[in-house]
């Protein structure tokens, strides 16, 4: 089994910063793409940012220039540095990863339980 555990959420004023972390653990052979998604109340879950094992990144237009995704492959950890936060960034942020648990297995998607980020105006 594979577990993803997020940390770093909280309450911050508009214009402030937060750094989210997500550590993957368990039966991990390799990790391909890691990413962050978010879901605001009454809305669908949406992509925030992704990063491949070769450190290629992709961002939602709404966060470009404000958020930075990074990863530490040795620690199986992905980070999301969030700057210039806006009230519309308020959501539950979920970590996701494509993980192989063995040499002959396929990549499967795993999700964390989420961490709340609240930005006050």
N, CA, C and O atoms as a GROMACS GRO file, in nm:
protein
  484
    1UNK      N    1   0.083  -0.120   0.000
    1UNK     CA    2   0.000   0.000   0.000
    1UNK      C    3   0.086   0.125   0.000
    1UNK      O    4   0.201   0.125   0.044
    2UNK      N    5   0.028   0.231  -0.050
    2UNK     CA    6   0.096   0.360  -0.058
    2UNK      C    7   0.012   0.464   0.015
    2UNK      O    8  -0.110   0.469  -0.002
    3UNK      N    9   0.078   0.545   0.094
    3UNK     CA   10   0.009   0.654   0.164
    3UNK      C   11   0.071   0.787   0.125
    3UNK      O   12   0.192   0.801   0.112
    4UNK      N   13  -0.016   0.885   0.107
    4UNK     CA   14   0.027   1.022   0.083
    4UNK      C   15  -0.027   1.108   0.197
    4UNK      O   16  -0.147   1.106   0.225
    5UNK      N   17   0.061   1.181   0.262
    5UNK     CA   18   0.020   1.262   0.375
    5UNK      C   19   0.061   1.407   0.351
    5UNK      O   20   0.179   1.439   0.336
    6UNK      N   21  -0.041   1.495   0.347
    6UNK     CA   22  -0.017   1.637   0.326
    6UNK      C   23   0.001   1.708   0.459
    6UNK      O   24  -0.050   1.664   0.562
    7UNK      N   25   0.073   1.819   0.456
    7UNK     CA   26   0.086   1.905   0.573
    7UNK      C   27   0.113   2.047   0.526
    7UNK      O   28   0.151   2.070   0.411
    8UNK      N   29   0.094   2.142   0.618
    8UNK     CA   30   0.128   2.280   0.587
    8UNK      C   31   0.011   2.372   0.560
    8UNK      O   32   0.030   2.492   0.540
    9UNK      N   33  -0.110   2.319   0.558
    9UNK     CA   34  -0.225   2.406   0.536
    9UNK      C   35  -0.252   2.494   0.657
    9UNK      O   36  -0.189   2.478   0.762
   10UNK      N   37  -0.346   2.586   0.640
   10UNK     CA   38  -0.380   2.673   0.751
   10UNK      C   39  -0.454   2.797   0.706
   10UNK      O   40  -0.502   2.805   0.593
   11UNK      N   41  -0.461   2.893   0.796
   11UNK     CA   42  -0.530   3.020   0.771
   11UNK      C   43  -0.425   3.128   0.750
   11UNK      O   44  -0.332   3.142   0.829
   12UNK      N   45  -0.442   3.206   0.643
   12UNK     CA   46  -0.347   3.312   0.612
   12UNK      C   47  -0.423   3.430   0.553
   12UNK      O   48  -0.529   3.413   0.493
   13UNK      N   49  -0.370   3.548   0.571
   13UNK     CA   50  -0.432   3.667   0.513
   13UNK      C   51  -0.397   3.678   0.366
   13UNK      O   52  -0.295   3.627   0.320
   14UNK      N   53  -0.482   3.746   0.292
   14UNK     CA   54  -0.455   3.770   0.151
   14UNK      C   55  -0.318   3.838   0.135
   14UNK      O   56  -0.283   3.929   0.210
   15UNK      N   57  -0.244   3.791   0.036
   15UNK     CA   58  -0.109   3.841   0.014
   15UNK      C   59  -0.002   3.761   0.085
   15UNK      O   60   0.117   3.778   0.058
   16UNK      N   61  -0.044   3.674   0.174
   16UNK     CA   62   0.051   3.593   0.248
   16UNK      C   63   0.097   3.470   0.173
   16UNK      O   64   0.064   3.451   0.056
   17UNK      N   65   0.174   3.386   0.243
   17UNK     CA   66   0.234   3.267   0.183
   17UNK      C   67   0.212   3.145   0.271
   17UNK      O   68   0.201   3.156   0.393
   18UNK      N   69   0.208   3.031   0.207
   18UNK     CA   70   0.206   2.901   0.275
   18UNK      C   71   0.287   2.804   0.192
   18UNK      O   72   0.301   2.820   0.071
   19UNK      N   73   0.342   2.704   0.259
   19UNK     CA   74   0.413   2.596   0.190
   19UNK      C   75   0.352   2.463   0.228
   19UNK      O   76   0.352   2.425   0.345
   20UNK      N   77   0.302   2.394   0.130
   20UNK     CA   78   0.245   2.262   0.152
   20UNK      C   79   0.350   2.155   0.122
   20UNK      O   80   0.435   2.171   0.034
   21UNK      N   81   0.343   2.047   0.198
   21UNK     CA   82   0.429   1.932   0.176
   21UNK      C   83   0.344   1.807   0.165
   21UNK      O   84   0.236   1.799   0.224
   22UNK      N   85   0.391   1.711   0.089
   22UNK     CA   86   0.323   1.582   0.077
   22UNK      C   87   0.428   1.473   0.067
   22UNK      O   88   0.508   1.471  -0.026
   23UNK      N   89   0.427   1.384   0.164
   23UNK     CA   90   0.523   1.275   0.168
   23UNK      C   91   0.455   1.144   0.133
   23UNK      O   92   0.351   1.109   0.189
   24UNK      N   93   0.513   1.072   0.039
   24UNK     CA   94   0.463   0.941   0.000
   24UNK      C   95   0.542   0.834   0.073
   24UNK      O   96   0.664   0.844   0.085
   25UNK      N   97   0.472   0.732   0.121
   25UNK     CA   98   0.539   0.623   0.191
   25UNK      C   99   0.468   0.491   0.161
   25UNK      O  100   0.357   0.489   0.107
   26UNK      N  101   0.535   0.382   0.197
   26UNK     CA  102   0.477   0.250   0.174
   26UNK      C  103   0.557   0.172   0.071
   26UNK      O  104   0.678   0.186   0.061
   27UNK      N  105   0.486   0.089  -0.004
   27UNK     CA  106   0.550   0.000  -0.102
   27UNK      C  107   0.574   0.075  -0.233
   27UNK      O  108   0.502   0.056  -0.331
   28UNK      N  109   0.675   0.159  -0.234
   28UNK     CA  110   0.704   0.244  -0.350
   28UNK      C  111   0.825   0.191  -0.425
   28UNK      O  112   0.934   0.178  -0.369
   29UNK      N  113   0.805   0.160  -0.554
   29UNK     CA  114   0.916   0.123  -0.641
   29UNK      C  115   0.965   0.246  -0.716
   29UNK      O  116   1.085   0.273  -0.722
   30UNK      N  117   0.871   0.319  -0.773
   30UNK     CA  118   0.906   0.447  -0.837
   30UNK      C  119   0.783   0.536  -0.844
   30UNK      O  120   0.669   0.488  -0.840
   31UNK      N  121   0.807   0.666  -0.854
   31UNK     CA  122   0.700   0.764  -0.866
   31UNK      C  123   0.720   0.844  -0.993
   31UNK      O  124   0.829   0.894  -1.018
   32UNK      N  125   0.616   0.855  -1.072
   32UNK     CA  126   0.625   0.932  -1.196
   32UNK      C  127   0.580   1.076  -1.167
   32UNK      O  128   0.658   1.155  -1.113
   33UNK      N  129   0.460   1.109  -1.201
   33UNK     CA  130   0.411   1.245  -1.180
   33UNK      C  131   0.358   1.262  -1.038
   33UNK      O  132   0.290   1.174  -0.985
   34UNK      N  133   0.390   1.373  -0.977
   34UNK     CA  134   0.330   1.414  -0.850
   34UNK      C  135   0.260   1.548  -0.872
   34UNK      O  136   0.302   1.628  -0.957
   35UNK      N  137   0.156   1.571  -0.797
   35UNK     CA  138   0.085   1.695  -0.823
   35UNK      C  139  -0.003   1.740  -0.708
   35UNK      O  140  -0.022   1.669  -0.609
   36UNK      N  141  -0.054   1.859  -0.724
   36UNK     CA  142  -0.147   1.919  -0.628
   36UNK      C  143  -0.276   1.956  -0.700
   36UNK      O  144  -0.275   2.010  -0.811
   37UNK      N  145  -0.385   1.924  -0.636
   37UNK     CA  146  -0.517   1.960  -0.684
   37UNK      C  147  -0.589   2.031  -0.570
   37UNK      O  148  -0.546   2.022  -0.455
   38UNK      N  149  -0.697   2.100  -0.602
   38UNK     CA  150  -0.773   2.165  -0.496
   38UNK      C  151  -0.922   2.160  -0.526
   38UNK      O  152  -0.964   2.151  -0.642
   39UNK      N  153  -1.000   2.166  -0.419
   39UNK     CA  154  -1.145   2.165  -0.434
   39UNK      C  155  -1.205   2.266  -0.338
   39UNK      O  156  -1.194   2.253  -0.216
   40UNK      N  157  -1.268   2.366  -0.394
   40UNK     CA  158  -1.336   2.467  -0.315
   40UNK      C  159  -1.481   2.423  -0.291
   40UNK      O  160  -1.534   2.342  -0.367
   41UNK      N  161  -1.544   2.474  -0.188
   41UNK     CA  162  -1.684   2.435  -0.159
   41UNK      C  163  -1.775   2.458  -0.279
   41UNK      O  164  -1.776   2.567  -0.336
   42UNK      N  165  -1.851   2.356  -0.315
   42UNK     CA  166  -1.944   2.368  -0.426
   42UNK      C  167  -1.882   2.362  -0.563
   42UNK      O  168  -1.951   2.379  -0.663
   43UNK      N  169  -1.752   2.336  -0.570
   43UNK     CA  170  -1.684   2.331  -0.700
   43UNK      C  171  -1.618   2.196  -0.721
   43UNK      O  172  -1.597   2.120  -0.626
   44UNK      N  173  -1.584   2.168  -0.847
   44UNK     CA  174  -1.515   2.044  -0.878
   44UNK      C  175  -1.368   2.055  -0.842
   44UNK      O  176  -1.311   2.164  -0.834
   45UNK      N  177  -1.308   1.940  -0.821
   45UNK     CA  178  -1.164   1.937  -0.797
   45UNK      C  179  -1.092   1.981  -0.923
   45UNK      O  180  -1.129   1.942  -1.034
   46UNK      N  181  -0.989   2.063  -0.906
   46UNK     CA  182  -0.916   2.115  -1.021
   46UNK      C  183  -0.765   2.100  -1.002
   46UNK      O  184  -0.714   2.096  -0.890
   47UNK      N  185  -0.697   2.093  -1.113
   47UNK     CA  186  -0.552   2.084  -1.113
   47UNK      C  187  -0.492   2.216  -1.068
   47UNK      O  188  -0.537   2.323  -1.109
   48UNK      N  189  -0.391   2.208  -0.982
   48UNK     CA  190  -0.314   2.326  -0.944
   48UNK      C  191  -0.178   2.322  -1.013
   48UNK      O  192  -0.141   2.415  -1.083
   49UNK      N  193  -0.106   2.214  -0.992
   49UNK     CA  194   0.027   2.202  -1.052
   49UNK      C  195   0.071   2.057  -1.049
   49UNK      O  196   0.032   1.980  -0.962
   50UNK      N  197   0.154   2.019  -1.147
   50UNK     CA  198   0.213   1.886  -1.150
   50UNK      C  199   0.362   1.897  -1.179
   50UNK      O  200   0.409   1.997  -1.233
   51UNK      N  201   0.434   1.791  -1.142
   51UNK     CA  202   0.577   1.786  -1.166
   51UNK      C  203   0.615   1.642  -1.196
   51UNK      O  204   0.574   1.550  -1.124
   52UNK      N  205   0.693   1.621  -1.300
   52UNK     CA  206   0.735   1.486  -1.336
   52UNK      C  207   0.863   1.448  -1.262
   52UNK      O  208   0.924   1.531  -1.194
   53UNK      N  209   0.903   1.324  -1.277
   53UNK     CA  210   1.026   1.277  -1.212
   53UNK      C  211   1.148   1.346  -1.271
   53UNK      O  212   1.253   1.353  -1.206
   54UNK      N  213   1.136   1.397  -1.393
   54UNK     CA  214   1.246   1.472  -1.454
   54UNK      C  215   1.230   1.622  -1.435
   54UNK      O  216   1.296   1.702  -1.501
   55UNK      N  217   1.141   1.659  -1.343
   55UNK     CA  218   1.122   1.797  -1.296
   55UNK      C  219   1.064   1.889  -1.406
   55UNK      O  220   1.096   2.007  -1.411
   56UNK      N  221   0.981   1.834  -1.490
   56UNK     CA  222   0.901   1.918  -1.579
   56UNK      C  223   0.774   1.957  -1.505
   56UNK      O  224   0.709   1.872  -1.444
   57UNK      N  225   0.739   2.084  -1.510
   57UNK     CA  226   0.627   2.135  -1.432
   57UNK      C  227   0.515   2.187  -1.520
   57UNK      O  228   0.536   2.226  -1.636
   58UNK      N  229   0.396   2.186  -1.463
   58UNK     CA  230   0.278   2.237  -1.532
   58UNK      C  231   0.190   2.306  -1.427
   58UNK      O  232   0.173   2.254  -1.317
   59UNK      N  233   0.135   2.422  -1.462
   59UNK     CA  234   0.056   2.499  -1.366
   59UNK      C  235  -0.079   2.539  -1.425
   59UNK      O  236  -0.092   2.561  -1.546
   60UNK      N  237  -0.177   2.549  -1.339
   60UNK     CA  238  -0.303   2.610  -1.380
   60UNK      C  239  -0.278   2.760  -1.404
   60UNK      O  240  -0.196   2.821  -1.335
   61UNK      N  241  -0.348   2.816  -1.500
   61UNK     CA  242  -0.328   2.958  -1.532
   61UNK      C  243  -0.352   3.046  -1.410
   61UNK      O  244  -0.287   3.150  -1.394
   62UNK      N  245  -0.444   3.006  -1.324
   62UNK     CA  246  -0.482   3.089  -1.210
   62UNK      C  247  -0.372   3.100  -1.104
   62UNK      O  248  -0.378   3.188  -1.018
   63UNK      N  249  -0.272   3.012  -1.110
   63UNK     CA  250  -0.167   3.016  -1.008
   63UNK      C  251  -0.029   3.046  -1.066
   63UNK      O  252   0.068   3.060  -0.991
   64UNK      N  253  -0.018   3.055  -1.196
   64UNK     CA  254   0.112   3.081  -1.259
   64UNK      C  255   0.171   3.212  -1.207
   64UNK      O  256   0.103   3.314  -1.198
   65UNK      N  257   0.299   3.206  -1.173
   65UNK     CA  258   0.366   3.324  -1.122
   65UNK      C  259   0.352   3.344  -0.972
   65UNK      O  260   0.421   3.427  -0.913
   66UNK      N  261   0.262   3.268  -0.910
   66UNK     CA  262   0.240   3.281  -0.764
   66UNK      C  263   0.278   3.152  -0.691
   66UNK      O  264   0.330   3.158  -0.579
   67UNK      N  265   0.252   3.038  -0.752
   67UNK     CA  266   0.279   2.909  -0.688
   67UNK      C  267   0.399   2.843  -0.755
   67UNK      O  268   0.422   2.861  -0.875
   68UNK      N  269   0.474   2.767  -0.678
   68UNK     CA  270   0.587   2.691  -0.730
   68UNK      C  271   0.582   2.550  -0.675
   68UNK      O  272   0.578   2.529  -0.554
   69UNK      N  273   0.583   2.452  -0.766
   69UNK     CA  274   0.586   2.312  -0.725
   69UNK      C  275   0.728   2.261  -0.735
   69UNK      O  276   0.802   2.297  -0.828
   70UNK      N  277   0.767   2.178  -0.641
   70UNK     CA  278   0.900   2.117  -0.643
   70UNK      C  279   0.890   1.980  -0.578
   70UNK      O  280   0.789   1.947  -0.516
   71UNK      N  281   0.994   1.900  -0.593
   71UNK     CA  282   0.993   1.767  -0.533
   71UNK      C  283   1.134   1.726  -0.495
   71UNK      O  284   1.233   1.773  -0.550
   72UNK      N  285   1.137   1.636  -0.397
   72UNK     CA  286   1.261   1.574  -0.354
   72UNK      C  287   1.245   1.424  -0.380
   72UNK      O  288   1.178   1.355  -0.303
   73UNK      N  289   1.305   1.376  -0.486
   73UNK     CA  290   1.286   1.236  -0.524
   73UNK      C  291   1.342   1.140  -0.419
   73UNK      O  292   1.288   1.031  -0.399
   74UNK      N  293   1.448   1.180  -0.353
   74UNK     CA  294   1.507   1.093  -0.250
   74UNK      C  295   1.413   1.075  -0.131
   74UNK      O  296   1.416   0.972  -0.063
   75UNK      N  297   1.329   1.175  -0.107
   75UNK     CA  298   1.236   1.170   0.006
   75UNK      C  299   1.094   1.138  -0.037
   75UNK      O  300   1.004   1.132   0.047
   76UNK      N  301   1.072   1.117  -0.166
   76UNK     CA  302   0.937   1.091  -0.218
   76UNK      C  303   0.839   1.198  -0.171
   76UNK      O  304   0.727   1.169  -0.130
   77UNK      N  305   0.883   1.321  -0.178
   77UNK     CA  306   0.806   1.433  -0.125
   77UNK      C  307   0.788   1.541  -0.232
   77UNK      O  308   0.880   1.571  -0.308
   78UNK      N  309   0.670   1.598  -0.236
   78UNK     CA  310   0.640   1.708  -0.325
   78UNK      C  311   0.597   1.827  -0.242
   78UNK      O  312   0.533   1.812  -0.138
   79UNK      N  313   0.633   1.946  -0.288
   79UNK     CA  314   0.604   2.069  -0.217
   79UNK      C  315   0.525   2.164  -0.306
   79UNK      O  316   0.530   2.156  -0.429
   80UNK      N  317   0.453   2.253  -0.244
   80UNK     CA  318   0.385   2.360  -0.316
   80UNK      C  319   0.406   2.489  -0.238
   80UNK      O  320   0.348   2.508  -0.130
   81UNK      N  321   0.488   2.576  -0.291
   81UNK     CA  322   0.508   2.708  -0.231
   81UNK      C  323   0.404   2.802  -0.290
   81UNK      O  324   0.398   2.822  -0.412
   82UNK      N  325   0.322   2.858  -0.204
   82UNK     CA  326   0.213   2.944  -0.247
   82UNK      C  327   0.236   3.086  -0.195
   82UNK      O  328   0.236   3.109  -0.075
   83UNK      N  329   0.256   3.178  -0.287
   83UNK     CA  330   0.279   3.318  -0.253
   83UNK      C  331   0.165   3.404  -0.306
   83UNK      O  332   0.088   3.361  -0.392
   84UNK      N  333   0.157   3.525  -0.255
   84UNK     CA  334   0.054   3.619  -0.300
   84UNK      C  335  -0.085   3.555  -0.300
   84UNK      O  336  -0.160   3.565  -0.397
   85UNK      N  337  -0.116   3.489  -0.192
   85UNK     CA  338  -0.242   3.415  -0.185
   85UNK      C  339  -0.362   3.509  -0.191
   85UNK      O  340  -0.358   3.621  -0.142
   86UNK      N  341  -0.467   3.458  -0.254
   86UNK     CA  342  -0.592   3.533  -0.271
   86UNK      C  343  -0.706   3.456  -0.204
   86UNK      O  344  -0.696   3.335  -0.187
   87UNK      N  345  -0.813   3.524  -0.167
   87UNK     CA  346  -0.927   3.452  -0.108
   87UNK      C  347  -0.980   3.341  -0.198
   87UNK      O  348  -1.029   3.239  -0.148
   88UNK      N  349  -0.970   3.358  -0.329
   88UNK     CA  350  -1.018   3.253  -0.419
   88UNK      C  351  -0.927   3.130  -0.422
   88UNK      O  352  -0.962   3.030  -0.486
   89UNK      N  353  -0.815   3.134  -0.355
   89UNK     CA  354  -0.730   3.016  -0.340
   89UNK      C  355  -0.779   2.926  -0.226
   89UNK      O  356  -0.727   2.816  -0.208
   90UNK      N  357  -0.877   2.972  -0.151
   90UNK     CA  358  -0.931   2.893  -0.041
   90UNK      C  359  -0.991   2.763  -0.092
   90UNK      O  360  -1.078   2.764  -0.180
   91UNK      N  361  -0.944   2.653  -0.039
   91UNK     CA  362  -0.987   2.520  -0.084
   91UNK      C  363  -0.920   2.413   0.001
   91UNK      O  364  -0.830   2.442   0.080
   92UNK      N  365  -0.965   2.291  -0.017
   92UNK     CA  366  -0.891   2.176   0.035
   92UNK      C  367  -0.791   2.136  -0.075
   92UNK      O  368  -0.830   2.114  -0.190
   93UNK      N  369  -0.666   2.126  -0.038
   93UNK     CA  370  -0.560   2.093  -0.133
   93UNK      C  371  -0.523   1.946  -0.116
   93UNK      O  372  -0.493   1.900  -0.006
   94UNK      N  373  -0.525   1.875  -0.228
   94UNK     CA  374  -0.495   1.732  -0.229
   94UNK      C  375  -0.366   1.705  -0.305
   94UNK      O  376  -0.338   1.767  -0.408
   95UNK      N  377  -0.290   1.614  -0.252
   95UNK     CA  378  -0.169   1.565  -0.318
   95UNK      C  379  -0.204   1.439  -0.395
   95UNK      O  380  -0.286   1.359  -0.351
   96UNK      N  381  -0.141   1.421  -0.510
   96UNK     CA  382  -0.161   1.300  -0.590
   96UNK      C  383  -0.028   1.254  -0.646
   96UNK      O  384   0.063   1.334  -0.666
   97UNK      N  385  -0.017   1.124  -0.669
   97UNK     CA  386   0.106   1.070  -0.724
   97UNK      C  387   0.077   0.945  -0.805
   97UNK      O  388  -0.011   0.866  -0.772
   98UNK      N  389   0.154   0.929  -0.914
   98UNK     CA  390   0.149   0.807  -0.994
   98UNK      C  391   0.263   0.718  -0.944
   98UNK      O  392   0.380   0.753  -0.955
   99UNK      N  393   0.227   0.602  -0.889
   99UNK     CA  394   0.323   0.518  -0.819
   99UNK      C  395   0.324   0.377  -0.875
   99UNK      O  396   0.219   0.318  -0.901
  100UNK      N  397   0.445   0.324  -0.892
  100UNK     CA  398   0.461   0.181  -0.919
  100UNK      C  399   0.507   0.115  -0.790
  100UNK      O  400   0.595   0.167  -0.721
  101UNK      N  401   0.446   0.002  -0.756
  101UNK     CA  402   0.483  -0.068  -0.633
  101UNK      C  403   0.575  -0.185  -0.658
  101UNK      O  404   0.617  -0.253  -0.565
  102UNK      N  405   0.607  -0.209  -0.786
  102UNK     CA  406   0.699  -0.317  -0.820
  102UNK      C  407   0.748  -0.303  -0.962
  102UNK      O  408   0.695  -0.223  -1.039
  103UNK      N  409   0.851  -0.383  -0.999
  103UNK     CA  410   0.911  -0.372  -1.132
  103UNK      C  411   0.810  -0.400  -1.243
  103UNK      O  412   0.813  -0.333  -1.346
  104UNK      N  413   0.721  -0.496  -1.222
  104UNK     CA  414   0.629  -0.535  -1.328
  104UNK      C  415   0.488  -0.478  -1.311
  104UNK      O  416   0.396  -0.516  -1.384
  105UNK      N  417   0.471  -0.388  -1.217
  105UNK     CA  418   0.337  -0.330  -1.197
  105UNK      C  419   0.321  -0.204  -1.282
  105UNK      O  420   0.418  -0.148  -1.332
  106UNK      N  421   0.196  -0.163  -1.297
  106UNK     CA  422   0.167  -0.040  -1.369
  106UNK      C  423   0.165   0.077  -1.271
  106UNK      O  424   0.152   0.059  -1.150
  107UNK      N  425   0.178   0.196  -1.325
  107UNK     CA  426   0.160   0.314  -1.242
  107UNK      C  427   0.012   0.327  -1.204
  107UNK      O  428  -0.076   0.315  -1.289
  108UNK      N  429  -0.013   0.351  -1.076
  108UNK     CA  430  -0.149   0.374  -1.027
  108UNK      C  431  -0.153   0.510  -0.958
  108UNK      O  432  -0.053   0.558  -0.906
  109UNK      N  433  -0.270   0.570  -0.958
  109UNK     CA  434  -0.288   0.700  -0.894
  109UNK      C  435  -0.325   0.684  -0.747
  109UNK      O  436  -0.413   0.606  -0.712
  110UNK      N  437  -0.257   0.760  -0.663
  110UNK     CA  438  -0.287   0.762  -0.521
  110UNK      C  439  -0.312   0.907  -0.480
  110UNK      O  440  -0.258   1.001  -0.537
  111UNK      N  441  -0.398   0.920  -0.378
  111UNK     CA  442  -0.437   1.053  -0.331
  111UNK      C  443  -0.418   1.064  -0.180
  111UNK      O  444  -0.434   0.967  -0.107
  112UNK      N  445  -0.384   1.184  -0.137
  112UNK     CA  446  -0.385   1.214   0.005
  112UNK      C  447  -0.525   1.252   0.050
  112UNK      O  448  -0.617   1.260  -0.031
  113UNK      N  449  -0.540   1.275   0.180
  113UNK     CA  450  -0.671   1.308   0.235
  113UNK      C  451  -0.701   1.457   0.230
  113UNK      O  452  -0.815   1.498   0.255
  114UNK      N  453  -0.603   1.537   0.199
  114UNK     CA  454  -0.624   1.680   0.181
  114UNK      C  455  -0.586   1.763   0.303
  114UNK      O  456  -0.586   1.715   0.416
  115UNK      N  457  -0.554   1.888   0.275
  115UNK     CA  458  -0.524   1.984   0.381
  115UNK      C  459  -0.595   2.115   0.346
  115UNK      O  460  -0.593   2.160   0.232
  116UNK      N  461  -0.657   2.175   0.446
  116UNK     CA  462  -0.736   2.295   0.424
  116UNK      C  463  -0.646   2.418   0.416
  116UNK      O  464  -0.559   2.439   0.500
  117UNK      N  465  -0.669   2.498   0.314
  117UNK     CA  466  -0.605   2.629   0.301
  117UNK      C  467  -0.716   2.734   0.298
  117UNK      O  468  -0.804   2.730   0.212
  118UNK      N  469  -0.710   2.827   0.390
  118UNK     CA  470  -0.809   2.934   0.396
  118UNK      C  471  -0.738   3.068   0.390
  118UNK      O  472  -0.649   3.097   0.469
  119UNK      N  473  -0.780   3.150   0.294
  119UNK     CA  474  -0.721   3.282   0.275
  119UNK      C  475  -0.826   3.388   0.306
  119UNK      O  476  -0.929   3.396   0.240
  120UNK      N  477  -0.800   3.466   0.407
  120UNK     CA  478  -0.896   3.570   0.447
  120UNK      C  479  -0.865   3.702   0.376
  120UNK      O  480  -0.750   3.733   0.346
  121UNK      N  481  -0.972   3.776   0.352
  121UNK     CA  482  -0.954   3.904   0.280
  121UNK      C  483  -0.932   4.019   0.376
  121UNK      O  484  -0.915   4.133   0.332
   0.00000   0.00000   0.00000
